[in-house]
């Protein structure tokens, strides 16, 4: 994700240098979407970690 974010930013800077503002706007929207995706992935990772921890805890407290 970070690599894609960097590449998007670099392309946006190239379009700015060329004076193509509409492309810059589209790339800014893409960067915002990538940020949203990153946030969702972080939340999903946290939920998965919590689920895995709960499963481990349940295994430890079950009949054995």
N, CA, C and O atoms as a Maestro MAE file, in Angstrom:
{
 s_m_m2io_version
 :::
 2.0.0
}

f_m_ct {
 s_m_title
 :::
 protein
 m_atom[256] {
  # First column is atom index #
  i_m_mmod_type
  r_m_x_coord
  r_m_y_coord
  r_m_z_coord
  i_m_residue_number
  s_m_chain_name
  s_m_pdb_residue_name
  s_m_pdb_atom_name
  i_m_atomic_number
  :::
  1 25 0.831 -1.191 0.000 1 A "UNK " " N  " 7
  2 3 0.000 0.000 0.000 1 A "UNK " " CA " 6
  3 2 0.870 1.247 0.000 1 A "UNK " " C  " 6
  4 15 0.591 2.199 -0.730 1 A "UNK " " O  " 8
  5 25 1.912 1.250 0.806 2 A "UNK " " N  " 7
  6 3 2.774 2.428 0.892 2 A "UNK " " CA " 6
  7 2 3.437 2.702 -0.453 2 A "UNK " " C  " 6
  8 15 3.579 3.857 -0.856 2 A "UNK " " O  " 8
  9 25 3.843 1.643 -1.144 3 A "UNK " " N  " 7
  10 3 4.473 1.811 -2.451 3 A "UNK " " CA " 6
  11 2 3.492 2.411 -3.449 3 A "UNK " " C  " 6
  12 15 3.857 3.301 -4.218 3 A "UNK " " O  " 8
  13 25 2.261 1.937 -3.445 4 A "UNK " " N  " 7
  14 3 1.234 2.465 -4.337 4 A "UNK " " CA " 6
  15 2 0.936 3.916 -4.007 4 A "UNK " " C  " 6
  16 15 0.737 4.732 -4.907 4 A "UNK " " O  " 8
  17 25 0.904 4.241 -2.729 5 A "UNK " " N  " 7
  18 3 0.688 5.610 -2.273 5 A "UNK " " CA " 6
  19 2 1.789 6.526 -2.795 5 A "UNK " " C  " 6
  20 15 1.512 7.618 -3.291 5 A "UNK " " O  " 8
  21 25 3.034 6.080 -2.683 6 A "UNK " " N  " 7
  22 3 4.178 6.869 -3.140 6 A "UNK " " CA " 6
  23 2 4.128 7.064 -4.645 6 A "UNK " " C  " 6
  24 15 4.363 8.166 -5.139 6 A "UNK " " O  " 8
  25 25 3.826 6.002 -5.374 7 A "UNK " " N  " 7
  26 3 3.743 6.098 -6.826 7 A "UNK " " CA " 6
  27 2 2.637 7.059 -7.248 7 A "UNK " " C  " 6
  28 15 2.819 7.832 -8.189 7 A "UNK " " O  " 8
  29 25 1.501 7.022 -6.572 8 A "UNK " " N  " 7
  30 3 0.397 7.934 -6.882 8 A "UNK " " CA " 6
  31 2 0.830 9.372 -6.664 8 A "UNK " " C  " 6
  32 15 0.529 10.245 -7.478 8 A "UNK " " O  " 8
  33 25 1.527 9.620 -5.583 9 A "UNK " " N  " 7
  34 3 2.010 10.965 -5.271 9 A "UNK " " CA " 6
  35 2 3.016 11.434 -6.316 9 A "UNK " " C  " 6
  36 15 2.970 12.586 -6.747 9 A "UNK " " O  " 8
  37 25 3.923 10.552 -6.725 10 A "UNK " " N  " 7
  38 3 4.926 10.907 -7.727 10 A "UNK " " CA " 6
  39 2 4.276 11.249 -9.062 10 A "UNK " " C  " 6
  40 15 4.667 12.216 -9.715 10 A "UNK " " O  " 8
  41 25 3.292 10.464 -9.466 11 A "UNK " " N  " 7
  42 3 2.585 10.735 -10.721 11 A "UNK " " CA " 6
  43 2 1.841 12.067 -10.622 11 A "UNK " " C  " 6
  44 15 1.823 12.840 -11.580 11 A "UNK " " O  " 8
  45 25 1.235 12.333 -9.480 12 A "UNK " " N  " 7
  46 3 0.533 13.604 -9.286 12 A "UNK " " CA " 6
  47 2 1.495 14.770 -9.438 12 A "UNK " " C  " 6
  48 15 1.150 15.779 -10.054 12 A "UNK " " O  " 8
  49 25 2.689 14.648 -8.890 13 A "UNK " " N  " 7
  50 3 3.680 15.719 -9.001 13 A "UNK " " CA " 6
  51 2 4.094 15.936 -10.450 13 A "UNK " " C  " 6
  52 15 4.331 17.070 -10.867 13 A "UNK " " O  " 8
  53 25 4.183 14.862 -11.214 14 A "UNK " " N  " 7
  54 3 4.522 14.982 -12.631 14 A "UNK " " CA " 6
  55 2 3.424 15.723 -13.382 14 A "UNK " " C  " 6
  56 15 3.718 16.561 -14.234 14 A "UNK " " O  " 8
  57 25 2.167 15.426 -13.078 15 A "UNK " " N  " 7
  58 3 1.066 16.121 -13.733 15 A "UNK " " CA " 6
  59 2 1.037 17.594 -13.342 15 A "UNK " " C  " 6
  60 15 0.710 18.447 -14.167 15 A "UNK " " O  " 8
  61 25 1.375 17.898 -12.090 16 A "UNK " " N  " 7
  62 3 1.444 19.300 -11.662 16 A "UNK " " CA " 6
  63 2 2.488 20.020 -12.495 16 A "UNK " " C  " 6
  64 15 2.257 21.136 -12.960 16 A "UNK " " O  " 8
  65 25 3.639 19.384 -12.683 17 A "UNK " " N  " 7
  66 3 4.714 19.988 -13.465 17 A "UNK " " CA " 6
  67 2 4.271 20.243 -14.902 17 A "UNK " " C  " 6
  68 15 4.721 21.200 -15.532 17 A "UNK " " O  " 8
  69 25 3.398 19.396 -15.415 18 A "UNK " " N  " 7
  70 3 2.895 19.563 -16.778 18 A "UNK " " CA " 6
  71 2 1.703 20.514 -16.844 18 A "UNK " " C  " 6
  72 15 1.257 20.881 -17.932 18 A "UNK " " O  " 8
  73 25 1.194 20.910 -15.693 19 A "UNK " " N  " 7
  74 3 0.064 21.833 -15.656 19 A "UNK " " CA " 6
  75 2 -1.273 21.166 -15.908 19 A "UNK " " C  " 6
  76 15 -2.224 21.843 -16.298 19 A "UNK " " O  " 8
  77 25 -1.379 19.873 -15.701 20 A "UNK " " N  " 7
  78 3 -2.621 19.147 -15.950 20 A "UNK " " CA " 6
  79 2 -3.367 18.972 -14.627 20 A "UNK " " C  " 6
  80 15 -3.247 17.942 -13.964 20 A "UNK " " O  " 8
  81 25 -4.131 19.987 -14.259 21 A "UNK " " N  " 7
  82 3 -4.791 20.016 -12.950 21 A "UNK " " CA " 6
  83 2 -5.884 18.962 -12.800 21 A "UNK " " C  " 6
  84 15 -6.087 18.444 -11.702 21 A "UNK " " O  " 8
  85 25 -6.587 18.639 -13.874 22 A "UNK " " N  " 7
  86 3 -7.668 17.653 -13.739 22 A "UNK " " CA " 6
  87 2 -7.105 16.277 -13.385 22 A "UNK " " C  " 6
  88 15 -7.700 15.547 -12.593 22 A "UNK " " O  " 8
  89 25 -5.975 15.929 -13.962 23 A "UNK " " N  " 7
  90 3 -5.338 14.658 -13.618 23 A "UNK " " CA " 6
  91 2 -4.866 14.668 -12.177 23 A "UNK " " C  " 6
  92 15 -4.946 13.654 -11.483 23 A "UNK " " O  " 8
  93 25 -4.374 15.815 -11.728 24 A "UNK " " N  " 7
  94 3 -3.934 15.944 -10.340 24 A "UNK " " CA " 6
  95 2 -5.110 15.713 -9.403 24 A "UNK " " C  " 6
  96 15 -4.968 15.056 -8.371 24 A "UNK " " O  " 8
  97 25 -6.274 16.254 -9.762 25 A "UNK " " N  " 7
  98 3 -7.460 16.083 -8.925 25 A "UNK " " CA " 6
  99 2 -7.867 14.605 -8.856 25 A "UNK " " C  " 6
  100 15 -8.203 14.100 -7.784 25 A "UNK " " O  " 8
  101 25 -7.836 13.930 -9.981 26 A "UNK " " N  " 7
  102 3 -8.177 12.504 -10.005 26 A "UNK " " CA " 6
  103 2 -7.199 11.714 -9.143 26 A "UNK " " C  " 6
  104 15 -7.605 10.826 -8.393 26 A "UNK " " O  " 8
  105 25 -5.918 12.035 -9.250 27 A "UNK " " N  " 7
  106 3 -4.919 11.327 -8.451 27 A "UNK " " CA " 6
  107 2 -5.062 11.645 -6.968 27 A "UNK " " C  " 6
  108 15 -4.802 10.787 -6.124 27 A "UNK " " O  " 8
  109 25 -5.469 12.859 -6.644 28 A "UNK " " N  " 7
  110 3 -5.710 13.209 -5.239 28 A "UNK " " CA " 6
  111 2 -6.876 12.390 -4.693 28 A "UNK " " C  " 6
  112 15 -6.845 11.936 -3.550 28 A "UNK " " O  " 8
  113 25 -7.898 12.206 -5.518 29 A "UNK " " N  " 7
  114 3 -9.031 11.378 -5.104 29 A "UNK " " CA " 6
  115 2 -8.592 9.922 -4.928 29 A "UNK " " C  " 6
  116 15 -9.041 9.237 -4.008 29 A "UNK " " O  " 8
  117 25 -7.716 9.462 -5.811 30 A "UNK " " N  " 7
  118 3 -7.198 8.095 -5.687 30 A "UNK " " CA " 6
  119 2 -6.385 7.948 -4.405 30 A "UNK " " C  " 6
  120 15 -6.479 6.929 -3.721 30 A "UNK " " O  " 8
  121 25 -5.592 8.959 -4.080 31 A "UNK " " N  " 7
  122 3 -4.801 8.917 -2.849 31 A "UNK " " CA " 6
  123 2 -5.711 8.880 -1.624 31 A "UNK " " C  " 6
  124 15 -5.425 8.180 -0.652 31 A "UNK " " O  " 8
  125 25 -6.807 9.634 -1.673 32 A "UNK " " N  " 7
  126 3 -7.765 9.620 -0.563 32 A "UNK " " CA " 6
  127 2 -8.417 8.240 -0.446 32 A "UNK " " C  " 6
  128 15 -8.627 7.736 0.658 32 A "UNK " " O  " 8
  129 25 -8.731 7.639 -1.586 33 A "UNK " " N  " 7
  130 3 -9.318 6.295 -1.568 33 A "UNK " " CA " 6
  131 2 -8.327 5.281 -1.000 33 A "UNK " " C  " 6
  132 15 -8.713 4.390 -0.244 33 A "UNK " " O  " 8
  133 25 -7.054 5.414 -1.362 34 A "UNK " " N  " 7
  134 3 -6.032 4.520 -0.814 34 A "UNK " " CA " 6
  135 2 -5.926 4.672 0.695 34 A "UNK " " C  " 6
  136 15 -5.726 3.695 1.417 34 A "UNK " " O  " 8
  137 25 -6.061 5.891 1.156 35 A "UNK " " N  " 7
  138 3 -6.016 6.138 2.597 35 A "UNK " " CA " 6
  139 2 -7.176 5.437 3.294 35 A "UNK " " C  " 6
  140 15 -7.008 4.850 4.363 35 A "UNK " " O  " 8
  141 25 -8.351 5.505 2.678 36 A "UNK " " N  " 7
  142 3 -9.524 4.832 3.237 36 A "UNK " " CA " 6
  143 2 -9.320 3.319 3.258 36 A "UNK " " C  " 6
  144 15 -9.657 2.653 4.237 36 A "UNK " " O  " 8
  145 25 -8.769 2.786 2.175 37 A "UNK " " N  " 7
  146 3 -8.487 1.349 2.112 37 A "UNK " " CA " 6
  147 2 -7.507 0.965 3.212 37 A "UNK " " C  " 6
  148 15 -7.680 -0.055 3.878 37 A "UNK " " O  " 8
  149 25 -6.471 1.792 3.400 38 A "UNK " " N  " 7
  150 3 -5.487 1.512 4.449 38 A "UNK " " CA " 6
  151 2 -6.156 1.464 5.822 38 A "UNK " " C  " 6
  152 15 -5.855 0.587 6.631 38 A "UNK " " O  " 8
  153 25 -7.064 2.405 6.082 39 A "UNK " " N  " 7
  154 3 -7.781 2.433 7.359 39 A "UNK " " CA " 6
  155 2 -8.626 1.172 7.548 39 A "UNK " " C  " 6
  156 15 -8.659 0.597 8.636 39 A "UNK " " O  " 8
  157 25 -9.305 0.748 6.485 40 A "UNK " " N  " 7
  158 3 -10.130 -0.461 6.567 40 A "UNK " " CA " 6
  159 2 -9.267 -1.704 6.791 40 A "UNK " " C  " 6
  160 15 -9.636 -2.593 7.559 40 A "UNK " " O  " 8
  161 25 -8.125 -1.759 6.120 41 A "UNK " " N  " 7
  162 3 -7.228 -2.897 6.313 41 A "UNK " " CA " 6
  163 2 -6.691 -2.936 7.738 41 A "UNK " " C  " 6
  164 15 -6.568 -4.010 8.328 41 A "UNK " " O  " 8
  165 25 -6.373 -1.777 8.289 42 A "UNK " " N  " 7
  166 3 -5.884 -1.721 9.668 42 A "UNK " " CA " 6
  167 2 -6.965 -2.190 10.635 42 A "UNK " " C  " 6
  168 15 -6.682 -2.924 11.582 42 A "UNK " " O  " 8
  169 25 -8.203 -1.766 10.395 43 A "UNK " " N  " 7
  170 3 -9.314 -2.193 11.256 43 A "UNK " " CA " 6
  171 2 -9.548 -3.695 11.127 43 A "UNK " " C  " 6
  172 15 -9.798 -4.375 12.122 43 A "UNK " " O  " 8
  173 25 -9.469 -4.210 9.906 44 A "UNK " " N  " 7
  174 3 -9.657 -5.647 9.692 44 A "UNK " " CA " 6
  175 2 -8.543 -6.441 10.368 44 A "UNK " " C  " 6
  176 15 -8.794 -7.483 10.974 44 A "UNK " " O  " 8
  177 25 -7.313 -5.943 10.262 45 A "UNK " " N  " 7
  178 3 -6.189 -6.626 10.909 45 A "UNK " " CA " 6
  179 2 -6.377 -6.658 12.420 45 A "UNK " " C  " 6
  180 15 -6.122 -7.677 13.062 45 A "UNK " " O  " 8
  181 25 -6.822 -5.543 12.982 46 A "UNK " " N  " 7
  182 3 -7.047 -5.483 14.427 46 A "UNK " " CA " 6
  183 2 -8.149 -6.455 14.843 46 A "UNK " " C  " 6
  184 15 -8.016 -7.162 15.842 46 A "UNK " " O  " 8
  185 25 -9.239 -6.486 14.074 47 A "UNK " " N  " 7
  186 3 -10.341 -7.398 14.389 47 A "UNK " " CA " 6
  187 2 -9.880 -8.850 14.297 47 A "UNK " " C  " 6
  188 15 -10.258 -9.675 15.130 47 A "UNK " " O  " 8
  189 25 -9.072 -9.163 13.296 48 A "UNK " " N  " 7
  190 3 -8.560 -10.524 13.150 48 A "UNK " " CA " 6
  191 2 -7.643 -10.892 14.314 48 A "UNK " " C  " 6
  192 15 -7.712 -12.004 14.837 48 A "UNK " " O  " 8
  193 25 -6.787 -9.956 14.715 49 A "UNK " " N  " 7
  194 3 -5.908 -10.204 15.865 49 A "UNK " " CA " 6
  195 2 -6.720 -10.445 17.131 49 A "UNK " " C  " 6
  196 15 -6.402 -11.336 17.919 49 A "UNK " " O  " 8
  197 25 -7.769 -9.650 17.325 50 A "UNK " " N  " 7
  198 3 -8.625 -9.815 18.503 50 A "UNK " " CA " 6
  199 2 -9.347 -11.161 18.469 50 A "UNK " " C  " 6
  200 15 -9.481 -11.825 19.497 50 A "UNK " " O  " 8
  201 25 -9.807 -11.558 17.292 51 A "UNK " " N  " 7
  202 3 -10.481 -12.844 17.139 51 A "UNK " " CA " 6
  203 2 -9.516 -13.994 17.440 51 A "UNK " " C  " 6
  204 15 -9.861 -14.939 18.149 51 A "UNK " " O  " 8
  205 25 -8.304 -13.898 16.891 52 A "UNK " " N  " 7
  206 3 -7.309 -14.941 17.131 52 A "UNK " " CA " 6
  207 2 -6.973 -15.026 18.618 52 A "UNK " " C  " 6
  208 15 -6.830 -16.121 19.161 52 A "UNK " " O  " 8
  209 25 -6.848 -13.888 19.271 53 A "UNK " " N  " 7
  210 3 -6.553 -13.875 20.707 53 A "UNK " " CA " 6
  211 2 -7.702 -14.497 21.496 53 A "UNK " " C  " 6
  212 15 -7.471 -15.244 22.447 53 A "UNK " " O  " 8
  213 25 -8.934 -14.192 21.106 54 A "UNK " " N  " 7
  214 3 -10.101 -14.768 21.785 54 A "UNK " " CA " 6
  215 2 -10.145 -16.279 21.587 54 A "UNK " " C  " 6
  216 15 -10.483 -17.016 22.513 54 A "UNK " " O  " 8
  217 25 -9.806 -16.743 20.392 55 A "UNK " " N  " 7
  218 3 -9.773 -18.191 20.128 55 A "UNK " " CA " 6
  219 2 -8.709 -18.866 20.980 55 A "UNK " " C  " 6
  220 15 -8.950 -19.928 21.554 55 A "UNK " " O  " 8
  221 25 -7.541 -18.257 21.064 56 A "UNK " " N  " 7
  222 3 -6.469 -18.818 21.892 56 A "UNK " " CA " 6
  223 2 -6.882 -18.860 23.360 56 A "UNK " " C  " 6
  224 15 -6.610 -19.832 24.065 56 A "UNK " " O  " 8
  225 25 -7.537 -17.804 23.806 57 A "UNK " " N  " 7
  226 3 -7.993 -17.750 25.196 57 A "UNK " " CA " 6
  227 2 -9.043 -18.835 25.444 57 A "UNK " " C  " 6
  228 15 -9.022 -19.499 26.480 57 A "UNK " " O  " 8
  229 25 -9.954 -19.010 24.493 58 A "UNK " " N  " 7
  230 3 -11.002 -20.029 24.636 58 A "UNK " " CA " 6
  231 2 -10.390 -21.430 24.653 58 A "UNK " " C  " 6
  232 15 -10.844 -22.299 25.398 58 A "UNK " " O  " 8
  233 25 -9.367 -21.646 23.836 59 A "UNK " " N  " 7
  234 3 -8.691 -22.948 23.837 59 A "UNK " " CA " 6
  235 2 -8.050 -23.219 25.192 59 A "UNK " " C  " 6
  236 15 -8.081 -24.342 25.695 59 A "UNK " " O  " 8
  237 25 -7.477 -22.185 25.768 60 A "UNK " " N  " 7
  238 3 -6.806 -22.337 27.048 60 A "UNK " " CA " 6
  239 2 -7.756 -22.562 28.205 60 A "UNK " " C  " 6
  240 15 -7.387 -23.188 29.199 60 A "UNK " " O  " 8
  241 25 -8.980 -22.057 28.088 61 A "UNK " " N  " 7
  242 3 -9.926 -22.184 29.208 61 A "UNK " " CA " 6
  243 2 -10.918 -23.330 29.021 61 A "UNK " " C  " 6
  244 15 -11.765 -23.573 29.881 61 A "UNK " " O  " 8
  245 25 -10.808 -24.031 27.893 62 A "UNK " " N  " 7
  246 3 -11.738 -25.129 27.623 62 A "UNK " " CA " 6
  247 2 -11.362 -26.384 28.390 62 A "UNK " " C  " 6
  248 15 -10.342 -26.424 29.078 62 A "UNK " " O  " 8
  249 25 -12.204 -27.421 28.264 63 A "UNK " " N  " 7
  250 3 -11.910 -28.688 28.956 63 A "UNK " " CA " 6
  251 2 -10.640 -29.304 28.384 63 A "UNK " " C  " 6
  252 15 -10.441 -29.309 27.170 63 A "UNK " " O  " 8
  253 25 -9.815 -29.803 29.223 64 A "UNK " " N  " 7
  254 3 -8.589 -30.334 28.692 64 A "UNK " " CA " 6
  255 2 -8.137 -31.483 29.421 64 A "UNK " " C  " 6
  256 15 -7.099 -32.055 29.090 64 A "UNK " " O  " 8
  :::
 }
 m_bond[255] {
  # First column is bond index #
  i_m_from
  i_m_to
  i_m_order
  :::
  1 1 2 1
  2 2 3 1
  3 3 4 2
  4 3 5 1
  5 5 6 1
  6 6 7 1
  7 7 8 2
  8 7 9 1
  9 9 10 1
  10 10 11 1
  11 11 12 2
  12 11 13 1
  13 13 14 1
  14 14 15 1
  15 15 16 2
  16 15 17 1
  17 17 18 1
  18 18 19 1
  19 19 20 2
  20 19 21 1
  21 21 22 1
  22 22 23 1
  23 23 24 2
  24 23 25 1
  25 25 26 1
  26 26 27 1
  27 27 28 2
  28 27 29 1
  29 29 30 1
  30 30 31 1
  31 31 32 2
  32 31 33 1
  33 33 34 1
  34 34 35 1
  35 35 36 2
  36 35 37 1
  37 37 38 1
  38 38 39 1
  39 39 40 2
  40 39 41 1
  41 41 42 1
  42 42 43 1
  43 43 44 2
  44 43 45 1
  45 45 46 1
  46 46 47 1
  47 47 48 2
  48 47 49 1
  49 49 50 1
  50 50 51 1
  51 51 52 2
  52 51 53 1
  53 53 54 1
  54 54 55 1
  55 55 56 2
  56 55 57 1
  57 57 58 1
  58 58 59 1
  59 59 60 2
  60 59 61 1
  61 61 62 1
  62 62 63 1
  63 63 64 2
  64 63 65 1
  65 65 66 1
  66 66 67 1
  67 67 68 2
  68 67 69 1
  69 69 70 1
  70 70 71 1
  71 71 72 2
  72 71 73 1
  73 73 74 1
  74 74 75 1
  75 75 76 2
  76 75 77 1
  77 77 78 1
  78 78 79 1
  79 79 80 2
  80 79 81 1
  81 81 82 1
  82 82 83 1
  83 83 84 2
  84 83 85 1
  85 85 86 1
  86 86 87 1
  87 87 88 2
  88 87 89 1
  89 89 90 1
  90 90 91 1
  91 91 92 2
  92 91 93 1
  93 93 94 1
  94 94 95 1
  95 95 96 2
  96 95 97 1
  97 97 98 1
  98 98 99 1
  99 99 100 2
  100 99 101 1
  101 101 102 1
  102 102 103 1
  103 103 104 2
  104 103 105 1
  105 105 106 1
  106 106 107 1
  107 107 108 2
  108 107 109 1
  109 109 110 1
  110 110 111 1
  111 111 112 2
  112 111 113 1
  113 113 114 1
  114 114 115 1
  115 115 116 2
  116 115 117 1
  117 117 118 1
  118 118 119 1
  119 119 120 2
  120 119 121 1
  121 121 122 1
  122 122 123 1
  123 123 124 2
  124 123 125 1
  125 125 126 1
  126 126 127 1
  127 127 128 2
  128 127 129 1
  129 129 130 1
  130 130 131 1
  131 131 132 2
  132 131 133 1
  133 133 134 1
  134 134 135 1
  135 135 136 2
  136 135 137 1
  137 137 138 1
  138 138 139 1
  139 139 140 2
  140 139 141 1
  141 141 142 1
  142 142 143 1
  143 143 144 2
  144 143 145 1
  145 145 146 1
  146 146 147 1
  147 147 148 2
  148 147 149 1
  149 149 150 1
  150 150 151 1
  151 151 152 2
  152 151 153 1
  153 153 154 1
  154 154 155 1
  155 155 156 2
  156 155 157 1
  157 157 158 1
  158 158 159 1
  159 159 160 2
  160 159 161 1
  161 161 162 1
  162 162 163 1
  163 163 164 2
  164 163 165 1
  165 165 166 1
  166 166 167 1
  167 167 168 2
  168 167 169 1
  169 169 170 1
  170 170 171 1
  171 171 172 2
  172 171 173 1
  173 173 174 1
  174 174 175 1
  175 175 176 2
  176 175 177 1
  177 177 178 1
  178 178 179 1
  179 179 180 2
  180 179 181 1
  181 181 182 1
  182 182 183 1
  183 183 184 2
  184 183 185 1
  185 185 186 1
  186 186 187 1
  187 187 188 2
  188 187 189 1
  189 189 190 1
  190 190 191 1
  191 191 192 2
  192 191 193 1
  193 193 194 1
  194 194 195 1
  195 195 196 2
  196 195 197 1
  197 197 198 1
  198 198 199 1
  199 199 200 2
  200 199 201 1
  201 201 202 1
  202 202 203 1
  203 203 204 2
  204 203 205 1
  205 205 206 1
  206 206 207 1
  207 207 208 2
  208 207 209 1
  209 209 210 1
  210 210 211 1
  211 211 212 2
  212 211 213 1
  213 213 214 1
  214 214 215 1
  215 215 216 2
  216 215 217 1
  217 217 218 1
  218 218 219 1
  219 219 220 2
  220 219 221 1
  221 221 222 1
  222 222 223 1
  223 223 224 2
  224 223 225 1
  225 225 226 1
  226 226 227 1
  227 227 228 2
  228 227 229 1
  229 229 230 1
  230 230 231 1
  231 231 232 2
  232 231 233 1
  233 233 234 1
  234 234 235 1
  235 235 236 2
  236 235 237 1
  237 237 238 1
  238 238 239 1
  239 239 240 2
  240 239 241 1
  241 241 242 1
  242 242 243 1
  243 243 244 2
  244 243 245 1
  245 245 246 1
  246 246 247 1
  247 247 248 2
  248 247 249 1
  249 249 250 1
  250 250 251 1
  251 251 252 2
  252 251 253 1
  253 253 254 1
  254 254 255 1
  255 255 256 2
  :::
 }
}
